[in-house]
Amino acid sequence: MPSPTSITSNSPSSNPTPLYDTIIIGAGLSGLRAAASLHNAGLKICVLEATSHIGGKVRTVKSSERGYNDLGAAWINDSSQVEMYKLVQRYGVEVEVQRGVGDSIVQGYGDGNGEARRVGFGFVPGDLEALSRLLEALRRESALCDLDDPAASPGAKDLSMITFRDFCFRISQSETAIGFADEVASGLLGVQGDEVSALYLLQYIKAGTGIDNLMSDQKHGGQYLRARSGMQTIPRRMAAELLPESIFLEMPVTSIHQSLESDTPCEVHTSHGQIFKAHRVVLSIPSTLHKTITFTPPLPKPRQILQKTTVLGCYSKMIFVFSNPWWRTAGLSGVITAQTGPISFSRDTSVPVDEQWSITCFIVGSRGREWSKYSESERYAQVWTQFKACFHPFVDEVPEPANTLEVEWAKEAFHFGAPCPVFPPGRDGIGEVMGELERPFGKIHFVGTETTRVWRGYMEGAVRSGKRGASEVLEALGRCS
């Protein structure tokens, strides 16, 4: 199987500054989807990417002789994530159904010694009666959210002021509620339950078609399909369809200048001193990072609130690659759910046809932030010690990995966290500000997975937002979509 298509960096010409129809800032899925639509409509476009690679938080690396692993976004489904699945089909990307058999391991729940227990696949540790009430409340309250106008959601003002942990505690006043809130918030967004507003997380749940689908590895779930060659195959092939000279890597943008009163083109300045000009700009970076760019004139007040208020979560991965699937031989799923230690949860990310055998461990939220303070060797030792402690009681031997991969998105330049910006609690009017996420400012259009109304925070949301942003540009320029 051939490796994913690669792309090389360009340098701007020494000739007079060309005038583009649209400049796209950011070569993640949302930016590339916008670029592809505009290019296919006949517009002259260029893409400015701050890093040395395309794909944003979609990043694939070779992990074994024939296999690949995703350090970033990895899963889609083929039912409600229709835009991503269209791209999978268009580019002939082979998919791997997430394995959902074998026993799982839970560690630390109700056990002060942190002992590992072997349980059936899909088992949810904790007080089942309390968990049932909490899940039912999330289903009911998230269904009432208004994705088109968050401020119009029932109880929006109150929900924006309280934490998600507060919301859960109101339903079930117990330690189970606190633990549940933290696990949901950190698992989805890399933050604790007291670091995100209840309104934002309920909106996030509805955007992801419900809490059951967000948590599921099965059909319709958020973790159902992976790409055999890695998900970065898709943005790489999207980029390959653009004109080679239209993509500029390692080109961080420092300022955007526009005139709101005339047809004067926008000017986009980079850290290298280059100036790019265009009639429209599509900005495909998280609102949290808008403060890294100087806007002239300044962004409107709601957007200033966005960039000052939103935060990015701690989301890290450590992937152990093995020469054989020893856990499968022992009848285990590869799933860990842990209440203590750096590992919060894990998944089997193997591709049997390529003899690529791996388990991906997720280190998120406050536990991830604490673990991140240590050196590389200490981080590895902590995760590997916990990993062995989880599996050792149920297998004859836990072999040393053939390869280990690690990514800390909070330490990645021009990313600084994952998966998407989060609204903290305690600010009245969050609903109104959330409604500004996709509103253009003059000639600047905003895309990115945080701006979408369906599958926010996921690759599907990113692609949908890019498609929407391109339609806005085409309409503004009097072109047909």
MODA-V191972 format. One record per pair of residues at least 12 apart in sequence whose C-alpha atoms are under 6 Angstrom apart, sorted by the first residue. I is the first residue (numbers start at 1). J is the second residue. D is the distance in whole Angstrom. If there is no record, write none. Layout:
I J D
I J D
This chain:
4 233 5
5 236 6
9 248 6
9 249 5
10 248 5
19 277 5
19 278 5
20 44 5
20 45 6
20 278 4
21 43 6
21 44 5
21 45 6
21 278 5
21 279 5
22 45 5
22 278 5
22 279 6
22 280 5
22 281 5
23 45 6
23 46 5
23 47 6
23 281 5
24 47 5
24 281 6
24 282 5
25 47 6
25 48 5
25 283 5
25 284 6
26 48 6
26 49 5
26 284 5
27 49 5
27 54 5
27 55 6
28 55 4
28 56 4
29 55 6
29 462 6
29 463 6
30 448 5
30 462 5
30 463 5
30 466 4
31 284 5
31 466 6
33 463 6
33 466 5
34 466 4
34 467 5
34 470 5
46 246 4
46 247 6
47 247 5
48 248 5
48 251 6
49 249 5
49 250 6
49 251 5
50 250 5
50 251 5
50 252 4
51 250 5
52 249 5
52 250 5
55 235 5
57 72 5
58 72 5
58 73 5
58 232 5
59 71 6
59 72 5
59 232 5
60 230 5
60 232 5
66 354 6
67 354 6
67 356 5
68 229 6
68 230 6
70 230 6
74 226 6
75 223 5
75 225 5
75 226 5
76 222 6
76 224 6
76 225 5
77 220 6
77 224 5
77 225 6
79 220 6
81 460 6
84 460 5
94 227 6
94 228 6
95 226 5
95 227 4
95 228 5
96 225 6
96 226 5
97 224 6
97 225 5
98 224 5
98 225 6
101 333 6
102 331 5
102 332 4
102 333 4
103 119 6
103 120 5
103 121 5
103 332 5
103 333 5
104 118 6
104 119 5
104 120 6
104 121 5
104 332 6
104 333 5
104 335 5
105 117 6
105 118 5
105 119 6
105 336 5
106 336 6
106 337 5
106 338 6
107 338 5
108 339 5
108 340 6
116 390 5
142 202 5
142 206 5
147 453 6
149 435 6
150 431 5
151 431 4
151 432 5
159 198 5
159 199 5
160 197 5
160 199 5
160 425 6
160 430 6
161 425 5
161 426 4
161 427 6
162 197 6
162 425 6
163 194 5
163 196 6
163 197 5
163 198 5
163 425 5
164 193 5
164 197 5
164 198 4
165 178 6
165 181 5
165 193 5
165 194 5
181 193 5
186 364 6
186 365 5
189 313 6
190 313 4
190 314 5
190 315 5
190 364 5
190 365 4
191 313 5
191 365 5
192 365 6
195 424 5
196 423 6
196 424 4
196 425 6
197 424 5
197 425 4
207 453 6
207 454 4
207 455 5
207 456 6
208 455 4
252 270 5
252 271 6
253 269 6
253 270 4
254 269 6
254 270 5
254 271 6
254 293 5
255 268 6
255 269 5
255 293 5
255 294 4
255 295 6
256 268 5
256 295 5
257 296 5
260 442 6
265 278 5
265 279 5
266 278 5
266 279 6
280 443 5
281 444 5
282 444 6
282 445 5
282 446 6
283 446 5
284 447 5
284 448 5
287 307 5
288 307 5
288 310 6
290 307 6
302 433 6
310 421 5
310 422 5
310 423 5
311 421 5
311 422 5
312 417 5
312 418 6
312 421 5
313 417 5
313 418 5
314 364 5
314 365 5
314 410 6
314 417 6
315 364 5
315 418 6
316 362 6
316 363 5
316 407 6
316 408 4
316 409 6
317 361 6
317 362 5
317 363 6
317 406 6
317 407 5
318 361 5
318 405 6
318 406 4
319 359 6
319 360 4
319 361 6
319 404 6
319 405 5
320 358 6
320 359 6
320 401 6
320 404 5
321 357 6
321 358 4
321 401 5
321 402 6
321 403 5
321 404 6
322 357 5
322 358 6
322 401 5
322 402 5
325 357 6
334 347 6
334 348 5
335 347 5
342 363 6
342 367 6
343 362 6
343 363 5
344 362 6
344 363 6
345 362 6
346 360 5
346 361 4
346 362 6
347 359 6
347 360 5
419 457 6
420 450 6
420 457 5
437 451 5
438 451 5
447 465 5
447 466 6
447 469 6
448 462 5
448 465 6
449 461 5
449 462 4
452 465 5
